[in-house]
Amino acid sequence: MSSLVTLSLAPDAFDRWGWRFPFLFGLVIGPVGLYIRRRLGETEAFLEARAAAKEKDGLGRPVEIHLKEIVVGIGLFSGQAISLYVILLYMPTFATTQLHLPLSEAFTAQSIGLVCFTLLIPLFGALSDRIGRKPIFIGSLVLYLSVAYPLFFWVHASPSFGNLLIMQIVLGCLLGAFSGPFATALAQQFPTCMRASGLGIVANVTTMVFAGFAPFYVTWLIEATGSPIAPVFYVMFGAAISLVATFFLVDHAHEARQTILEAIAGQVKTARNQ
């Protein structure tokens, strides 16, 4: 949407009122999300856990019991939160202020990178069901750490739309690969009775600490180091934390696959008996 508005309007019109259009379009997300949620049924595991719950112990006791999972979840989430901000949101600012490229080109490269990111999420999510979550995380994060600095250095040394586009595609694809199994792996760290609370704590703490202050961190890094590509250090910091957290992650992919296969087998058997 930002790319479309930038290409359709003159720079002065975009600065005066055109920038509001993407925000207006974003208002649609709320009703759509509410519509989907109201029509989604709960899983059998959640219904069983809710039926079995007798007393509410409050939040303190579950957090104490699952403190390790929360810490691992925050570590895993930090890399994605930082990368989502820097690679998918901050890049147009970086392209215009540090690379001195037109805003329209920056948004176009960003949009293509987002498409690559989005397309790879379900593919790597499905792949992780077969080979596990950890191999996907480790492979994507190692590659991410290996190419992030060279790509930032290269695009700053030779700024052009083509180079920016290549960087956005490469980093967007690696981030999409990491994000494929991310949500499922994170949810599987917590038992059903603690899943909503655990994910809520992880998401809110990580977003507040790492993503909420990301503009401050990025600006401070540029000023402190004097390097225009300093944001890459923050990206690499987040990826390194996620990589360390991955080694403490409990991979439930094979258990989940077995449960799905058993459920399918049961449905097939029931259908045959009928």
C-alpha positions as CSV (number, residue, x, y, z in Angstrom):
1,M,0.0,0.0,0.0
2,S,2.8,2.4,0.9
3,S,4.5,1.6,-2.4
4,L,1.3,2.2,-4.4
5,V,0.6,5.5,-2.7
6,T,4.2,6.7,-3.2
7,L,4.1,5.8,-6.9
8,S,0.6,7.4,-7.4
9,L,1.1,10.7,-5.7
10,A,3.5,13.6,-6.2
11,P,6.1,14.0,-3.3
12,D,4.4,17.2,-1.9
13,A,0.9,15.5,-2.0
14,F,2.3,12.5,-0.2
15,D,3.9,14.6,2.5
16,R,0.7,16.7,3.0
17,W,-2.0,14.0,3.1
18,G,-1.1,10.9,1.1
19,W,0.8,9.2,3.9
20,R,-2.5,8.8,5.8
21,F,-3.9,6.3,3.3
22,P,-1.9,3.2,4.4
23,F,-3.1,3.8,8.0
24,L,-6.7,4.0,6.9
25,F,-6.3,0.8,4.9
26,G,-4.8,-0.8,8.1
27,L,-8.0,-0.2,9.9
28,V,-9.5,-3.1,7.9
29,I,-7.3,-5.5,9.8
30,G,-9.2,-5.2,13.0
31,P,-12.6,-6.2,11.8
32,V,-11.2,-9.0,9.7
33,G,-9.3,-10.4,12.6
34,L,-12.4,-10.2,14.8
35,Y,-14.5,-11.9,12.1
36,I,-12.0,-14.8,11.9
37,R,-11.6,-15.2,15.6
38,R,-15.3,-15.3,16.3
39,R,-15.7,-18.2,13.8
40,L,-12.8,-20.3,14.9
41,G,-13.5,-23.2,17.1
42,E,-11.3,-24.2,20.1
43,T,-9.0,-27.2,19.8
44,E,-9.9,-30.4,21.7
45,A,-6.9,-30.0,23.9
46,F,-8.0,-26.6,25.0
47,L,-11.6,-27.8,25.7
48,E,-10.3,-30.7,27.7
49,A,-7.9,-28.4,29.7
50,R,-10.7,-25.9,30.4
51,A,-13.0,-28.7,31.5
52,A,-10.3,-30.2,33.8
53,A,-9.4,-26.8,35.4
54,K,-10.7,-26.6,39.0
55,E,-9.1,-23.6,40.6
56,K,-7.2,-20.6,39.3
57,D,-3.7,-20.3,40.9
58,G,-3.1,-16.9,39.5
59,L,-0.2,-16.1,37.2
60,G,2.7,-16.3,39.6
61,R,2.8,-20.0,40.1
62,P,2.6,-21.0,36.4
63,V,5.3,-18.4,35.5
64,E,7.5,-19.9,38.2
65,I,7.0,-23.4,36.9
66,H,7.6,-22.4,33.2
67,L,10.3,-19.8,33.7
68,K,12.7,-21.6,31.5
69,E,10.2,-21.8,28.6
70,I,9.5,-18.1,29.0
71,V,13.1,-17.1,28.9
72,V,13.7,-19.4,25.9
73,G,10.7,-17.9,24.2
74,I,11.8,-14.3,24.8
75,G,15.2,-15.2,23.3
76,L,13.7,-16.9,20.2
77,F,11.2,-14.0,19.8
78,S,13.9,-11.3,20.1
79,G,15.5,-12.1,16.8
80,Q,12.2,-12.0,14.9
81,A,11.0,-8.8,16.6
82,I,14.2,-6.9,15.8
83,S,14.4,-8.2,12.2
84,L,10.8,-7.4,11.6
85,Y,11.4,-3.8,12.6
86,V,14.8,-3.2,10.9
87,I,14.5,-5.4,7.8
88,L,10.8,-5.0,7.0
89,L,9.9,-1.6,8.5
90,Y,13.1,0.6,8.9
91,M,14.6,-0.2,5.5
92,P,12.7,2.6,3.6
93,T,14.1,5.1,6.1
94,F,17.6,3.6,5.7
95,A,17.4,3.7,1.9
96,T,16.3,7.3,1.8
97,T,18.6,8.7,4.5
98,Q,21.7,6.6,4.2
99,L,21.6,5.4,0.6
100,H,19.9,8.5,-0.8
101,L,17.5,6.5,-2.9
102,P,14.0,7.7,-3.9
103,L,11.3,6.7,-1.5
104,S,9.3,5.0,-4.3
105,E,12.2,2.6,-5.0
106,A,12.7,2.0,-1.3
107,F,9.0,1.0,-0.8
108,T,9.1,-1.2,-4.0
109,A,12.1,-3.1,-2.7
110,Q,10.4,-3.4,0.7
111,S,7.2,-4.7,-0.9
112,I,9.0,-7.4,-2.9
113,G,10.9,-8.4,0.2
114,L,7.7,-8.7,2.1
115,V,6.1,-10.9,-0.6
116,C,9.1,-13.3,-0.5
117,F,8.9,-13.3,3.3
118,T,5.2,-14.1,3.3
119,L,5.4,-16.8,0.6
120,L,8.2,-18.8,2.4
121,I,6.4,-18.9,5.8
122,P,4.0,-21.7,5.0
123,L,6.6,-23.6,3.0
124,F,9.1,-23.7,5.8
125,G,6.3,-24.3,8.3
126,A,5.3,-27.4,6.4
127,L,9.0,-28.5,6.1
128,S,9.5,-28.1,9.8
129,D,6.7,-30.6,10.4
130,R,8.8,-33.2,8.6
131,I,12.4,-32.5,9.7
132,G,11.8,-30.6,12.9
133,R,11.9,-27.0,14.1
134,K,15.5,-26.8,15.2
135,P,17.1,-27.5,11.9
136,I,15.1,-24.7,10.2
137,F,16.0,-22.3,13.0
138,I,19.7,-23.1,13.1
139,G,20.1,-23.1,9.3
140,S,18.3,-19.8,8.7
141,L,19.9,-18.0,11.6
142,V,23.4,-19.1,10.7
143,L,22.9,-17.9,7.2
144,Y,21.3,-14.8,8.4
145,L,24.3,-13.9,10.7
146,S,26.7,-14.8,7.8
147,V,25.2,-12.5,5.2
148,A,23.6,-9.6,7.1
149,Y,26.7,-7.5,7.5
150,P,28.2,-8.1,4.0
151,L,24.8,-7.2,2.5
152,F,24.5,-4.0,4.4
153,F,28.1,-3.1,3.7
154,W,27.7,-3.9,0.0
155,V,24.5,-2.0,-0.5
156,H,25.9,1.1,1.3
157,A,29.1,1.0,-0.8
158,S,27.1,0.6,-4.1
159,P,23.7,2.1,-3.5
160,S,21.2,1.3,-6.2
161,F,17.6,0.0,-6.5
162,G,18.9,-3.4,-7.8
163,N,21.3,-3.9,-4.9
164,L,18.7,-2.9,-2.3
165,L,16.2,-5.2,-3.9
166,I,18.7,-8.2,-3.7
167,M,19.3,-7.4,-0.1
168,Q,15.6,-7.2,0.8
169,I,14.9,-10.5,-1.0
170,V,17.8,-12.4,0.6
171,L,17.0,-11.2,4.1
172,G,13.3,-11.5,3.6
173,C,13.6,-15.1,2.5
174,L,15.8,-16.0,5.4
175,L,13.4,-14.3,7.8
176,G,10.5,-16.1,6.2
177,A,12.3,-19.4,6.7
178,F,12.8,-18.6,10.4
179,S,9.2,-17.5,10.8
180,G,7.8,-20.6,9.2
181,P,8.0,-22.8,12.3
182,F,8.3,-19.9,14.7
183,A,4.7,-19.5,16.0
184,T,4.1,-23.3,16.3
185,A,7.4,-23.9,18.0
186,L,6.8,-21.1,20.5
187,A,3.3,-22.3,21.3
188,Q,4.5,-25.9,21.8
189,Q,6.8,-24.8,24.6
190,F,3.9,-24.4,26.9
191,P,1.2,-26.8,28.1
192,T,-2.3,-26.0,26.9
193,C,-3.4,-24.6,30.3
194,M,-0.5,-22.1,30.2
195,R,-0.2,-21.4,26.5
196,A,-2.1,-18.2,26.3
197,S,-0.4,-16.7,29.4
198,G,3.0,-17.9,28.3
199,L,2.7,-16.6,24.8
200,G,1.3,-13.3,26.1
201,I,4.2,-12.8,28.5
202,V,6.8,-13.6,25.8
203,A,5.2,-11.5,23.1
204,N,4.6,-8.4,25.3
205,V,8.0,-8.4,27.1
206,T,9.9,-9.0,23.8
207,T,7.9,-6.4,21.9
208,M,8.4,-3.8,24.6
209,V,12.1,-4.3,25.2
210,F,13.4,-5.2,21.7
211,A,10.9,-3.8,19.2
212,G,9.4,-0.9,21.1
213,F,12.8,0.7,21.7
214,A,14.2,-0.3,18.3
215,P,14.1,3.2,16.9
216,F,16.1,4.5,19.9
217,Y,18.6,1.6,19.7
218,V,19.1,2.1,15.9
219,T,19.5,5.9,16.2
220,W,21.9,5.5,19.1
221,L,24.0,2.9,17.3
222,I,24.4,5.2,14.2
223,E,25.5,8.1,16.4
224,A,27.7,6.1,18.8
225,T,29.6,4.2,16.0
226,G,29.5,6.9,13.3
227,S,28.6,4.1,10.9
228,P,25.5,4.4,8.7
229,I,25.1,0.6,8.6
230,A,25.1,0.3,12.4
231,P,21.5,-1.0,12.4
232,V,22.9,-4.3,11.1
233,F,24.6,-4.7,14.5
234,Y,21.3,-4.7,16.2
235,V,19.9,-7.2,13.7
236,M,22.9,-9.5,14.3
237,F,22.5,-9.1,18.1
238,G,18.9,-10.3,17.9
239,A,19.7,-13.2,15.6
240,A,22.6,-14.3,17.9
241,I,20.2,-14.4,20.9
242,S,17.7,-16.4,18.9
243,L,20.4,-18.9,17.8
244,V,21.4,-19.4,21.5
245,A,17.8,-19.9,22.5
246,T,17.3,-22.4,19.8
247,F,19.7,-24.9,21.5
248,F,17.5,-24.8,24.6
249,L,14.3,-25.2,22.6
250,V,12.3,-28.4,23.1
251,D,11.4,-29.6,19.6
252,H,7.9,-31.2,19.6
253,A,7.6,-31.4,15.8
254,H,7.7,-35.2,15.6
255,E,5.2,-35.5,18.5
256,A,2.8,-33.2,16.8
257,R,3.1,-35.0,13.5
258,Q,2.4,-38.3,15.2
259,T,-0.7,-36.9,16.9
260,I,-1.9,-35.6,13.5
261,L,-1.3,-39.0,11.8
262,E,-3.2,-40.8,14.7
263,A,-6.1,-38.4,14.3
264,I,-6.3,-38.9,10.6
265,A,-6.1,-42.7,11.0
266,G,-8.9,-42.5,13.6
267,Q,-11.1,-40.5,11.2
268,V,-10.4,-43.0,8.4
269,K,-11.3,-45.9,10.6
270,T,-14.5,-44.2,11.7
271,A,-15.5,-43.5,8.1
272,R,-14.9,-47.1,7.1
273,N,-17.0,-48.4,10.0
274,Q,-19.9,-46.2,9.0
